[in-house]
Amino acid sequence: MINRVVLVGRLTRDPELRKTQSGTSVCSFTMAVGRRVSTQGQPDADFINCVAWNKTADLFKLVLMTINKDKGYMLQRLSQKVFNS
């Protein structure tokens, strides 16, 4: 089974890079991914919360902040968490 997602959009804020107690890198950021223009002529966007781990986190922080601060492109595996109340 193939589990890949491609997101192309804009960063909504600067990526946050932090380390866990064990020294693992974690990078959190949000991307605004545009949809087709709605019937009223106003564009819509989905806001996707993203988390990268380990070397990928370090790379994302470097690339997203130094090379292209405005636009982001990501090809990664998608996972979803479900919370029961």
Backbone as XML, in Angstrom:
<?xml version="1.0"?>
<chain id="A" units="angstrom">
  <residue number="1" name="MET">
    <atom name="N" x="0.838" y="-1.170" z="0.000"/>
    <atom name="CA" x="0.000" y="0.000" z="0.000"/>
    <atom name="C" x="0.892" y="1.245" z="0.000"/>
  </residue>
  <residue number="2" name="ILE">
    <atom name="N" x="0.501" y="2.238" z="-0.739"/>
    <atom name="CA" x="1.240" y="3.487" z="-0.823"/>
    <atom name="C" x="0.576" y="4.505" z="0.093"/>
  </residue>
  <residue number="3" name="ASN">
    <atom name="N" x="1.363" y="5.128" z="0.935"/>
    <atom name="CA" x="0.862" y="6.154" z="1.843"/>
    <atom name="C" x="1.727" y="7.394" z="1.675"/>
  </residue>
  <residue number="4" name="ARG">
    <atom name="N" x="1.379" y="8.232" z="0.727"/>
    <atom name="CA" x="2.116" y="9.462" z="0.454"/>
    <atom name="C" x="1.131" y="10.614" z="0.292"/>
  </residue>
  <residue number="5" name="VAL">
    <atom name="N" x="1.567" y="11.777" z="0.713"/>
    <atom name="CA" x="0.770" y="12.978" z="0.542"/>
    <atom name="C" x="1.696" y="14.086" z="0.040"/>
  </residue>
  <residue number="6" name="VAL">
    <atom name="N" x="1.181" y="14.897" z="-0.866"/>
    <atom name="CA" x="1.916" y="16.042" z="-1.382"/>
    <atom name="C" x="1.133" y="17.284" z="-1.002"/>
  </residue>
  <residue number="7" name="LEU">
    <atom name="N" x="1.774" y="18.177" z="-0.266"/>
    <atom name="CA" x="1.157" y="19.449" z="0.108"/>
    <atom name="C" x="1.963" y="20.579" z="-0.503"/>
  </residue>
  <residue number="8" name="VAL">
    <atom name="N" x="1.287" y="21.486" z="-1.163"/>
    <atom name="CA" x="1.919" y="22.680" z="-1.705"/>
    <atom name="C" x="1.111" y="23.858" z="-1.200"/>
  </residue>
  <residue number="9" name="GLY">
    <atom name="N" x="1.755" y="24.739" z="-0.457"/>
    <atom name="CA" x="1.029" y="25.857" z="0.116"/>
    <atom name="C" x="1.980" y="26.868" z="0.721"/>
  </residue>
  <residue number="10" name="ARG">
    <atom name="N" x="1.428" y="27.672" z="1.617"/>
    <atom name="CA" x="2.201" y="28.728" z="2.275"/>
    <atom name="C" x="2.264" y="28.454" z="3.766"/>
  </residue>
  <residue number="11" name="LEU">
    <atom name="N" x="3.400" y="28.800" z="4.353"/>
    <atom name="CA" x="3.534" y="28.673" z="5.794"/>
    <atom name="C" x="2.706" y="29.755" z="6.474"/>
  </residue>
  <residue number="12" name="THR">
    <atom name="N" x="2.008" y="29.392" z="7.550"/>
    <atom name="CA" x="1.214" y="30.387" z="8.263"/>
    <atom name="C" x="2.016" y="31.078" z="9.347"/>
  </residue>
  <residue number="13" name="ARG">
    <atom name="N" x="3.112" y="30.465" z="9.767"/>
    <atom name="CA" x="4.014" y="31.036" z="10.772"/>
    <atom name="C" x="5.364" y="30.349" z="10.645"/>
  </residue>
  <residue number="14" name="ASP">
    <atom name="N" x="6.356" y="30.858" z="11.345"/>
    <atom name="CA" x="7.683" y="30.251" z="11.297"/>
    <atom name="C" x="7.645" y="28.852" z="11.900"/>
  </residue>
  <residue number="15" name="PRO">
    <atom name="N" x="8.331" y="27.903" z="11.290"/>
    <atom name="CA" x="8.406" y="26.555" z="11.868"/>
    <atom name="C" x="9.093" y="26.593" z="13.236"/>
  </residue>
  <residue number="16" name="GLU">
    <atom name="N" x="8.611" y="25.775" z="14.158"/>
    <atom name="CA" x="9.172" y="25.714" z="15.504"/>
    <atom name="C" x="9.971" y="24.414" z="15.635"/>
  </residue>
  <residue number="17" name="LEU">
    <atom name="N" x="11.284" y="24.549" z="15.828"/>
    <atom name="CA" x="12.151" y="23.387" z="16.001"/>
    <atom name="C" x="12.494" y="23.266" z="17.479"/>
  </residue>
  <residue number="18" name="ARG">
    <atom name="N" x="12.254" y="22.093" z="18.047"/>
    <atom name="CA" x="12.594" y="21.849" z="19.443"/>
    <atom name="C" x="13.177" y="20.451" z="19.570"/>
  </residue>
  <residue number="19" name="LYS">
    <atom name="N" x="13.724" y="20.150" z="20.735"/>
    <atom name="CA" x="14.313" y="18.842" z="21.014"/>
    <atom name="C" x="13.565" y="18.199" z="22.180"/>
  </residue>
  <residue number="20" name="THR">
    <atom name="N" x="13.370" y="16.882" z="22.080"/>
    <atom name="CA" x="12.787" y="16.139" z="23.194"/>
    <atom name="C" x="13.876" y="15.922" z="24.248"/>
  </residue>
  <residue number="21" name="GLN">
    <atom name="N" x="13.501" y="15.368" z="25.388"/>
    <atom name="CA" x="14.481" y="15.112" z="26.445"/>
    <atom name="C" x="15.565" y="14.147" z="25.987"/>
  </residue>
  <residue number="22" name="SER">
    <atom name="N" x="15.230" y="13.264" z="25.066"/>
    <atom name="CA" x="16.220" y="12.303" z="24.556"/>
    <atom name="C" x="17.056" y="12.884" z="23.411"/>
  </residue>
  <residue number="23" name="GLY">
    <atom name="N" x="16.785" y="14.124" z="23.006"/>
    <atom name="CA" x="17.566" y="14.780" z="21.963"/>
    <atom name="C" x="17.007" y="14.641" z="20.560"/>
  </residue>
  <residue number="24" name="THR">
    <atom name="N" x="15.808" y="14.093" z="20.423"/>
    <atom name="CA" x="15.182" y="13.935" z="19.114"/>
    <atom name="C" x="14.633" y="15.278" z="18.631"/>
  </residue>
  <residue number="25" name="SER">
    <atom name="N" x="14.922" y="15.646" z="17.394"/>
    <atom name="CA" x="14.422" y="16.896" z="16.823"/>
    <atom name="C" x="12.954" y="16.750" z="16.419"/>
  </residue>
  <residue number="26" name="VAL">
    <atom name="N" x="12.167" y="17.808" z="16.705"/>
    <atom name="CA" x="10.761" y="17.858" z="16.324"/>
    <atom name="C" x="10.493" y="19.244" z="15.741"/>
  </residue>
  <residue number="27" name="CYS">
    <atom name="N" x="9.963" y="19.292" z="14.525"/>
    <atom name="CA" x="9.650" y="20.562" z="13.872"/>
    <atom name="C" x="8.145" y="20.624" z="13.614"/>
  </residue>
  <residue number="28" name="SER">
    <atom name="N" x="7.492" y="21.658" z="14.150"/>
    <atom name="CA" x="6.047" y="21.847" z="13.971"/>
    <atom name="C" x="5.800" y="23.094" z="13.130"/>
  </residue>
  <residue number="29" name="PHE">
    <atom name="N" x="4.877" y="22.988" z="12.195"/>
    <atom name="CA" x="4.513" y="24.134" z="11.364"/>
    <atom name="C" x="3.127" y="23.891" z="10.786"/>
  </residue>
  <residue number="30" name="THR">
    <atom name="N" x="2.523" y="24.946" z="10.288"/>
    <atom name="CA" x="1.201" y="24.867" z="9.673"/>
    <atom name="C" x="1.287" y="25.403" z="8.254"/>
  </residue>
  <residue number="31" name="MET">
    <atom name="N" x="0.674" y="24.674" z="7.332"/>
    <atom name="CA" x="0.627" y="25.109" z="5.937"/>
    <atom name="C" x="-0.805" y="25.438" z="5.547"/>
  </residue>
  <residue number="32" name="ALA">
    <atom name="N" x="-0.981" y="26.536" z="4.835"/>
    <atom name="CA" x="-2.266" y="26.884" z="4.242"/>
    <atom name="C" x="-2.239" y="26.380" z="2.804"/>
  </residue>
  <residue number="33" name="VAL">
    <atom name="N" x="-3.087" y="25.408" z="2.515"/>
    <atom name="CA" x="-3.134" y="24.784" z="1.198"/>
    <atom name="C" x="-4.407" y="25.245" z="0.498"/>
  </residue>
  <residue number="34" name="GLY">
    <atom name="N" x="-4.254" y="25.923" z="-0.626"/>
    <atom name="CA" x="-5.390" y="26.504" z="-1.331"/>
    <atom name="C" x="-6.272" y="25.468" z="-2.007"/>
  </residue>
  <residue number="35" name="ARG">
    <atom name="N" x="-7.549" y="25.788" z="-2.070"/>
    <atom name="CA" x="-8.518" y="24.989" z="-2.821"/>
    <atom name="C" x="-8.887" y="25.757" z="-4.082"/>
  </residue>
  <residue number="36" name="ARG">
    <atom name="N" x="-9.745" y="25.159" z="-4.861"/>
    <atom name="CA" x="-10.268" y="25.891" z="-6.017"/>
    <atom name="C" x="-11.101" y="27.067" z="-5.534"/>
  </residue>
  <residue number="37" name="VAL">
    <atom name="N" x="-11.259" y="28.053" z="-6.380"/>
    <atom name="CA" x="-12.032" y="29.237" z="-6.027"/>
    <atom name="C" x="-13.484" y="28.830" z="-5.826"/>
  </residue>
  <residue number="38" name="SER">
    <atom name="N" x="-14.065" y="29.325" z="-4.733"/>
    <atom name="CA" x="-15.463" y="28.993" z="-4.439"/>
    <atom name="C" x="-16.405" y="29.716" z="-5.403"/>
  </residue>
  <residue number="39" name="THR">
    <atom name="N" x="-17.670" y="29.438" z="-5.316"/>
    <atom name="CA" x="-18.651" y="30.010" z="-6.244"/>
    <atom name="C" x="-18.756" y="31.521" z="-6.108"/>
  </residue>
  <residue number="40" name="GLN">
    <atom name="N" x="-18.440" y="32.069" z="-4.937"/>
    <atom name="CA" x="-18.509" y="33.522" z="-4.755"/>
    <atom name="C" x="-17.258" y="34.231" z="-5.257"/>
  </residue>
  <residue number="41" name="GLY">
    <atom name="N" x="-16.293" y="33.470" z="-5.735"/>
    <atom name="CA" x="-15.080" y="34.092" z="-6.250"/>
    <atom name="C" x="-13.995" y="34.268" z="-5.206"/>
  </residue>
  <residue number="42" name="GLN">
    <atom name="N" x="-14.235" y="33.850" z="-3.969"/>
    <atom name="CA" x="-13.252" y="33.960" z="-2.903"/>
    <atom name="C" x="-12.501" y="32.630" z="-2.760"/>
  </residue>
  <residue number="43" name="PRO">
    <atom name="N" x="-11.189" y="32.665" z="-2.746"/>
    <atom name="CA" x="-10.444" y="31.408" z="-2.592"/>
    <atom name="C" x="-10.599" y="30.843" z="-1.178"/>
  </residue>
  <residue number="44" name="ASP">
    <atom name="N" x="-10.588" y="29.523" z="-1.076"/>
    <atom name="CA" x="-10.638" y="28.826" z="0.203"/>
    <atom name="C" x="-9.286" y="28.187" z="0.461"/>
  </residue>
  <residue number="45" name="ALA">
    <atom name="N" x="-9.008" y="27.888" z="1.734"/>
    <atom name="CA" x="-7.768" y="27.201" z="2.083"/>
    <atom name="C" x="-8.025" y="26.233" z="3.224"/>
  </residue>
  <residue number="46" name="ASP">
    <atom name="N" x="-7.262" y="25.157" z="3.228"/>
    <atom name="CA" x="-7.237" y="24.235" z="4.353"/>
    <atom name="C" x="-5.953" y="24.503" z="5.121"/>
  </residue>
  <residue number="47" name="PHE">
    <atom name="N" x="-6.028" y="24.486" z="6.442"/>
    <atom name="CA" x="-4.865" y="24.713" z="7.282"/>
    <atom name="C" x="-4.442" y="23.373" z="7.869"/>
  </residue>
  <residue number="48" name="ILE">
    <atom name="N" x="-3.277" y="22.904" z="7.450"/>
    <atom name="CA" x="-2.791" y="21.579" z="7.802"/>
    <atom name="C" x="-1.660" y="21.715" z="8.822"/>
  </residue>
  <residue number="49" name="ASN">
    <atom name="N" x="-1.869" y="21.139" z="10.021"/>
    <atom name="CA" x="-0.817" y="21.108" z="11.039"/>
    <atom name="C" x="0.136" y="19.972" z="10.707"/>
  </residue>
  <residue number="50" name="CYS">
    <atom name="N" x="1.429" y="20.264" z="10.655"/>
    <atom name="CA" x="2.437" y="19.280" z="10.260"/>
    <atom name="C" x="3.487" y="19.132" z="11.361"/>
  </residue>
  <residue number="51" name="VAL">
    <atom name="N" x="3.988" y="17.922" z="11.512"/>
    <atom name="CA" x="5.062" y="17.630" z="12.462"/>
    <atom name="C" x="6.085" y="16.750" z="11.759"/>
  </residue>
  <residue number="52" name="ALA">
    <atom name="N" x="7.338" y="17.146" z="11.825"/>
    <atom name="CA" x="8.434" y="16.352" z="11.260"/>
    <atom name="C" x="9.366" y="15.945" z="12.400"/>
  </residue>
  <residue number="53" name="TRP">
    <atom name="N" x="9.952" y="14.754" z="12.278"/>
    <atom name="CA" x="10.788" y="14.201" z="13.335"/>
    <atom name="C" x="12.205" y="13.927" z="12.833"/>
  </residue>
  <residue number="54" name="ASN">
    <atom name="N" x="13.153" y="13.905" z="13.767"/>
    <atom name="CA" x="14.538" y="13.501" z="13.551"/>
    <atom name="C" x="15.237" y="14.352" z="12.498"/>
  </residue>
  <residue number="55" name="LYS">
    <atom name="N" x="15.959" y="13.735" z="11.576"/>
    <atom name="CA" x="16.706" y="14.490" z="10.554"/>
    <atom name="C" x="15.772" y="15.253" z="9.628"/>
  </residue>
  <residue number="56" name="THR">
    <atom name="N" x="14.571" y="14.715" z="9.411"/>
    <atom name="CA" x="13.598" y="15.413" z="8.567"/>
    <atom name="C" x="13.218" y="16.746" z="9.206"/>
  </residue>
  <residue number="57" name="ALA">
    <atom name="N" x="13.095" y="16.782" z="10.519"/>
    <atom name="CA" x="12.760" y="18.023" z="11.223"/>
    <atom name="C" x="13.851" y="19.064" z="11.039"/>
  </residue>
  <residue number="58" name="ASP">
    <atom name="N" x="15.101" y="18.655" z="11.197"/>
    <atom name="CA" x="16.222" y="19.582" z="11.003"/>
    <atom name="C" x="16.260" y="20.102" z="9.572"/>
  </residue>
  <residue number="59" name="LEU">
    <atom name="N" x="16.026" y="19.228" z="8.606"/>
    <atom name="CA" x="16.029" y="19.620" z="7.199"/>
    <atom name="C" x="14.882" y="20.578" z="6.885"/>
  </residue>
  <residue number="60" name="PHE">
    <atom name="N" x="13.688" y="20.287" z="7.380"/>
    <atom name="CA" x="12.543" y="21.161" z="7.137"/>
    <atom name="C" x="12.798" y="22.558" z="7.677"/>
  </residue>
  <residue number="61" name="LYS">
    <atom name="N" x="13.298" y="22.649" z="8.892"/>
    <atom name="CA" x="13.574" y="23.961" z="9.485"/>
    <atom name="C" x="14.569" y="24.729" z="8.628"/>
  </residue>
  <residue number="62" name="LEU">
    <atom name="N" x="15.641" y="24.063" z="8.204"/>
    <atom name="CA" x="16.661" y="24.705" z="7.386"/>
    <atom name="C" x="16.091" y="25.163" z="6.051"/>
  </residue>
  <residue number="63" name="VAL">
    <atom name="N" x="15.390" y="24.278" z="5.358"/>
    <atom name="CA" x="14.881" y="24.584" z="4.021"/>
    <atom name="C" x="13.766" y="25.614" z="4.076"/>
  </residue>
  <residue number="64" name="LEU">
    <atom name="N" x="12.815" y="25.430" z="4.970"/>
    <atom name="CA" x="11.658" y="26.326" z="5.010"/>
    <atom name="C" x="12.025" y="27.733" z="5.464"/>
  </residue>
  <residue number="65" name="MET">
    <atom name="N" x="13.039" y="27.873" z="6.311"/>
    <atom name="CA" x="13.379" y="29.199" z="6.821"/>
    <atom name="C" x="14.478" y="29.904" z="6.037"/>
  </residue>
  <residue number="66" name="THR">
    <atom name="N" x="15.365" y="29.167" z="5.380"/>
    <atom name="CA" x="16.470" y="29.843" z="4.707"/>
    <atom name="C" x="16.299" y="29.920" z="3.198"/>
  </residue>
  <residue number="67" name="ILE">
    <atom name="N" x="15.730" y="28.902" z="2.608"/>
    <atom name="CA" x="15.633" y="28.889" z="1.152"/>
    <atom name="C" x="14.346" y="29.545" z="0.667"/>
  </residue>
  <residue number="68" name="ASN">
    <atom name="N" x="13.226" y="29.179" z="1.244"/>
    <atom name="CA" x="11.941" y="29.679" z="0.764"/>
    <atom name="C" x="11.024" y="29.903" z="1.953"/>
  </residue>
  <residue number="69" name="LYS">
    <atom name="N" x="10.984" y="31.130" z="2.459"/>
    <atom name="CA" x="10.203" y="31.423" z="3.657"/>
    <atom name="C" x="8.707" y="31.465" z="3.407"/>
  </residue>
  <residue number="70" name="ASP">
    <atom name="N" x="8.299" y="31.684" z="2.181"/>
    <atom name="CA" x="6.880" y="31.916" z="1.911"/>
    <atom name="C" x="6.141" y="30.665" z="1.461"/>
  </residue>
  <residue number="71" name="LYS">
    <atom name="N" x="6.748" y="29.898" z="0.587"/>
    <atom name="CA" x="6.050" y="28.746" z="0.024"/>
    <atom name="C" x="6.692" y="27.455" z="0.503"/>
  </residue>
  <residue number="72" name="GLY">
    <atom name="N" x="5.857" y="26.457" z="0.699"/>
    <atom name="CA" x="6.363" y="25.175" z="1.148"/>
    <atom name="C" x="5.870" y="24.053" z="0.253"/>
  </residue>
  <residue number="73" name="TYR">
    <atom name="N" x="6.668" y="23.017" z="0.173"/>
    <atom name="CA" x="6.323" y="21.828" z="-0.598"/>
    <atom name="C" x="6.726" y="20.639" z="0.245"/>
  </residue>
  <residue number="74" name="MET">
    <atom name="N" x="5.842" y="19.694" z="0.395"/>
    <atom name="CA" x="6.143" y="18.559" z="1.249"/>
    <atom name="C" x="5.625" y="17.283" z="0.612"/>
  </residue>
  <residue number="75" name="LEU">
    <atom name="N" x="6.452" y="16.253" z="0.618"/>
    <atom name="CA" x="6.065" y="14.916" z="0.170"/>
    <atom name="C" x="6.429" y="13.970" z="1.299"/>
  </residue>
  <residue number="76" name="GLN">
    <atom name="N" x="5.441" y="13.497" z="2.013"/>
    <atom name="CA" x="5.680" y="12.663" z="3.185"/>
    <atom name="C" x="4.561" y="11.658" z="3.371"/>
  </residue>
  <residue number="77" name="ARG">
    <atom name="N" x="4.692" y="10.858" z="4.401"/>
    <atom name="CA" x="3.683" y="9.879" z="4.774"/>
    <atom name="C" x="2.639" y="10.579" z="5.633"/>
  </residue>
  <residue number="78" name="LEU">
    <atom name="N" x="1.396" y="10.227" z="5.432"/>
    <atom name="CA" x="0.285" y="10.838" z="6.158"/>
    <atom name="C" x="-0.152" y="9.926" z="7.292"/>
  </residue>
  <residue number="79" name="SER">
    <atom name="N" x="-0.333" y="10.501" z="8.468"/>
    <atom name="CA" x="-0.921" y="9.770" z="9.585"/>
    <atom name="C" x="-1.941" y="10.667" z="10.265"/>
  </residue>
  <residue number="80" name="GLN">
    <atom name="N" x="-2.945" y="10.076" z="10.818"/>
    <atom name="CA" x="-4.025" y="10.823" z="11.431"/>
    <atom name="C" x="-4.282" y="10.259" z="12.822"/>
  </residue>
  <residue number="81" name="LYS">
    <atom name="N" x="-4.479" y="11.148" z="13.784"/>
    <atom name="CA" x="-4.781" y="10.719" z="15.146"/>
    <atom name="C" x="-6.252" y="10.930" z="15.427"/>
  </residue>
  <residue number="82" name="VAL">
    <atom name="N" x="-6.844" y="9.986" z="16.107"/>
    <atom name="CA" x="-8.253" y="10.074" z="16.476"/>
    <atom name="C" x="-8.336" y="10.103" z="17.992"/>
  </residue>
  <residue number="83" name="PHE">
    <atom name="N" x="-9.055" y="11.071" z="18.514"/>
    <atom name="CA" x="-9.230" y="11.213" z="19.944"/>
    <atom name="C" x="-10.659" y="10.900" z="20.312"/>
  </residue>
  <residue number="84" name="ASN">
    <atom name="N" x="-10.839" y="9.997" z="21.230"/>
    <atom name="CA" x="-12.185" y="9.654" z="21.710"/>
    <atom name="C" x="-12.423" y="10.371" z="23.031"/>
  </residue>
  <residue number="85" name="SER">
    <atom name="N" x="-13.628" y="10.933" z="23.174"/>
    <atom name="CA" x="-13.917" y="11.655" z="24.422"/>
    <atom name="C" x="-14.817" y="10.853" z="25.331"/>
  </residue>
</chain>
